[in-house]
């Protein structure tokens, strides 16, 4: 019985670890122009060479608003779903 409980506990613990994976999004501009992203009321700035990594994303839906300095182009709103695939 103890062996069964231990096996069940290890299986359940392993399932929880794999179910809560973190994901990331990598964004980069073609011309190395800096930009910003609004995500959940936070403003994230790209590097001076125009790339940004948004890490530690959980499974779910996200709305990103992407904009450029000096309002060269209008802000772009993107909705995406992050999942285990």
Backbone bond lengths (Angstrom), bond angles and torsions (degrees), N, CA, C in turn:
res aa  C-N    CA-C-N  psi(-1)  N-CA   C-N-CA  omega(-1)  CA-C   N-CA-C  phi
1 X - - - 1.446 - - 1.526 111.15 -
2 X 1.345 115.54 -40.62 1.462 118.82 179.55 1.527 111.12 -63.03
3 X 1.300 115.45 -38.63 1.459 120.66 -179.77 1.536 110.27 -64.19
4 X 1.324 116.92 -40.90 1.463 121.59 177.78 1.531 110.61 -63.35
5 X 1.318 117.47 -45.43 1.471 121.23 -179.84 1.532 111.06 -64.11
6 X 1.306 116.42 -40.78 1.457 120.11 178.22 1.519 111.10 -64.57
7 X 1.320 117.14 -43.15 1.463 121.31 178.06 1.527 110.80 -63.49
8 X 1.318 117.25 -43.86 1.464 121.11 178.88 1.523 110.62 -63.21
9 X 1.335 117.51 -42.39 1.462 121.12 178.96 1.528 111.13 -62.70
10 X 1.318 117.66 -44.98 1.460 120.66 -179.94 1.529 111.28 -64.55
11 X 1.322 116.74 -39.90 1.464 120.18 177.22 1.520 110.73 -62.15
12 X 1.323 116.77 -46.86 1.467 121.55 -179.66 1.530 110.71 -63.05
13 X 1.316 118.31 -43.59 1.462 122.85 179.89 1.528 110.79 -63.34
14 X 1.323 117.29 -42.34 1.465 121.33 178.18 1.515 110.85 -64.51
15 X 1.321 117.61 -40.01 1.462 121.80 178.25 1.527 110.75 -61.49
16 X 1.321 117.19 -42.57 1.469 121.16 179.55 1.526 110.45 -63.77
17 X 1.316 117.51 -42.01 1.467 120.59 -179.94 1.519 111.74 -62.10
18 X 1.314 117.64 -42.62 1.456 120.39 -179.08 1.514 112.37 -77.56
19 X 1.302 118.71 -25.32 1.462 121.71 -178.21 1.519 111.64 -74.18
20 X 1.315 118.49 -23.09 1.455 121.10 -175.99 1.526 111.88 -110.06
21 X 1.301 115.62 52.62 1.455 120.08 179.30 1.520 110.14 -76.91
22 X 1.304 115.95 148.91 1.457 121.92 173.99 1.525 108.76 -95.75
23 X 1.311 115.72 144.87 1.455 121.87 178.68 1.522 108.75 -120.83
24 X 1.327 116.21 170.56 1.455 120.04 176.70 1.524 109.55 -142.83
25 X 1.341 113.98 162.01 1.463 121.66 175.38 1.518 107.09 -125.33
26 X 1.323 116.00 132.76 1.460 122.08 177.18 1.529 107.69 -110.47
27 X 1.326 116.66 122.67 1.461 122.47 178.68 1.523 108.84 -119.30
28 X 1.339 116.27 140.29 1.461 120.78 179.56 1.520 109.44 -149.69
29 X 1.320 116.48 140.25 1.459 120.60 176.12 1.522 109.77 -89.74
30 X 1.323 115.87 153.96 1.463 120.61 -179.71 1.524 112.07 -69.29
31 X 1.323 116.48 -37.56 1.463 119.99 -173.71 1.530 112.84 -102.20
32 X 1.317 117.67 19.56 1.467 123.84 178.29 1.525 112.51 57.82
33 X 1.317 116.63 35.76 1.466 121.86 179.11 1.531 109.90 -91.65
34 X 1.326 117.88 132.93 1.470 120.31 178.19 1.533 111.62 -64.31
35 X 1.327 115.86 150.94 1.457 121.81 179.10 1.521 108.23 -149.95
36 X 1.321 115.80 176.59 1.458 120.66 176.63 1.521 108.91 -133.42
37 X 1.332 114.86 159.12 1.463 121.79 177.72 1.524 107.66 -130.92
38 X 1.319 116.08 130.83 1.458 121.47 172.63 1.518 107.42 -97.70
39 X 1.340 115.92 122.74 1.458 122.09 -178.53 1.523 108.31 -140.27
40 X 1.318 116.76 117.41 1.474 121.76 178.59 1.527 112.06 52.25
41 X 1.302 117.16 50.29 1.466 124.30 177.93 1.529 113.41 65.32
42 X 1.325 117.73 14.70 1.467 122.50 174.50 1.520 107.71 -112.26
43 X 1.315 115.39 145.38 1.463 120.80 175.29 1.520 107.66 -108.75
44 X 1.323 115.52 120.54 1.463 122.57 179.69 1.521 108.04 -108.83
45 X 1.313 117.32 129.56 1.465 121.68 -179.31 1.517 110.48 -101.86
46 X 1.325 115.09 142.84 1.460 120.00 176.98 1.523 109.39 -76.84
47 X 1.313 115.09 173.54 1.457 119.97 173.97 1.533 108.47 -73.21
48 X 1.310 117.18 170.23 1.469 120.18 179.25 1.519 111.79 -66.59
49 X 1.334 117.14 -19.05 1.467 120.26 177.47 1.527 112.65 -94.77
50 X 1.335 117.48 9.34 1.453 121.32 170.20 1.512 117.54 82.77
51 X 1.342 118.26 38.95 1.460 118.67 172.58 1.522 109.63 -135.62
52 X 1.316 115.70 155.88 1.460 121.86 -177.99 1.519 108.45 -149.83
53 X 1.317 116.13 135.18 1.461 122.17 174.35 1.524 107.01 -113.96
54 X 1.326 115.81 121.85 1.455 121.41 175.61 1.517 106.27 -103.54
55 X 1.321 116.10 109.44 1.466 121.24 -172.35 1.526 111.44 -105.79
56 X 1.322 114.33 173.08 1.462 124.14 175.36 1.524 112.55 59.95
57 X 1.326 116.69 41.14 1.454 120.69 176.67 1.527 109.13 -87.87
58 X 1.294 116.03 132.38 1.464 121.93 175.90 1.521 108.83 -88.99
59 X 1.306 117.20 167.39 1.458 121.23 174.53 1.527 109.08 -60.04
60 X 1.326 115.94 136.67 1.460 119.68 178.10 1.516 111.22 151.76
61 X 1.328 115.19 -174.26 1.459 122.33 -179.48 1.523 109.55 -98.27
62 X 1.329 116.12 140.98 1.456 122.41 -179.76 1.525 109.29 -133.99
63 X 1.322 115.72 144.83 1.454 121.85 173.46 1.522 107.44 -116.83
64 X 1.324 115.70 118.63 1.464 122.02 178.67 1.521 108.64 -106.96
65 X 1.321 116.04 134.48 1.456 121.37 172.47 1.518 106.11 -113.22
66 X 1.327 116.49 116.64 1.460 121.99 -175.73 1.520 108.72 -107.52
67 X 1.324 115.49 130.38 1.456 120.48 179.64 1.514 111.40 -138.88
68 X 1.327 114.91 164.62 1.464 121.39 -179.15 1.520 109.99 -119.19
69 X 1.307 115.27 156.48 1.456 120.89 179.96 1.520 111.21 -63.37
70 X 1.307 115.71 149.82 1.465 123.75 178.67 1.533 112.36 59.29
71 X 1.328 117.10 22.73 1.470 122.05 176.44 1.527 113.19 48.48
72 X 1.324 117.01 44.71 1.466 120.49 179.07 1.524 111.23 -62.96
73 X 1.318 117.22 -36.05 1.462 122.83 177.01 1.521 107.67 -133.82
74 X 1.323 116.95 156.12 1.470 118.28 176.88 1.528 111.18 -66.02
75 X 1.330 116.03 154.21 1.458 119.91 178.72 1.527 110.10 -62.21
76 X 1.308 114.87 144.38 1.464 122.33 -179.41 1.519 108.33 -111.82
77 X 1.326 117.62 126.54 1.459 122.23 178.73 1.524 109.45 -103.44
78 X 1.326 115.53 127.17 1.461 121.59 -179.13 1.527 107.60 -126.14
79 X 1.318 116.19 130.97 1.455 121.73 173.96 1.521 107.77 -109.11
80 X 1.333 115.76 130.50 1.452 119.05 -179.63 1.513 110.95 -139.85
81 X 1.308 115.17 159.00 1.469 122.12 178.23 1.513 108.40 -115.33
82 X 1.322 115.23 128.49 1.457 121.76 176.90 1.525 107.15 -105.24
83 X 1.324 115.85 126.65 1.458 120.11 176.46 1.518 108.80 -145.69
84 X 1.310 116.05 -177.97 1.463 119.76 -174.00 1.517 113.69 -67.75
85 X 1.327 118.28 -9.97 1.464 120.65 177.51 1.503 109.00 -87.19
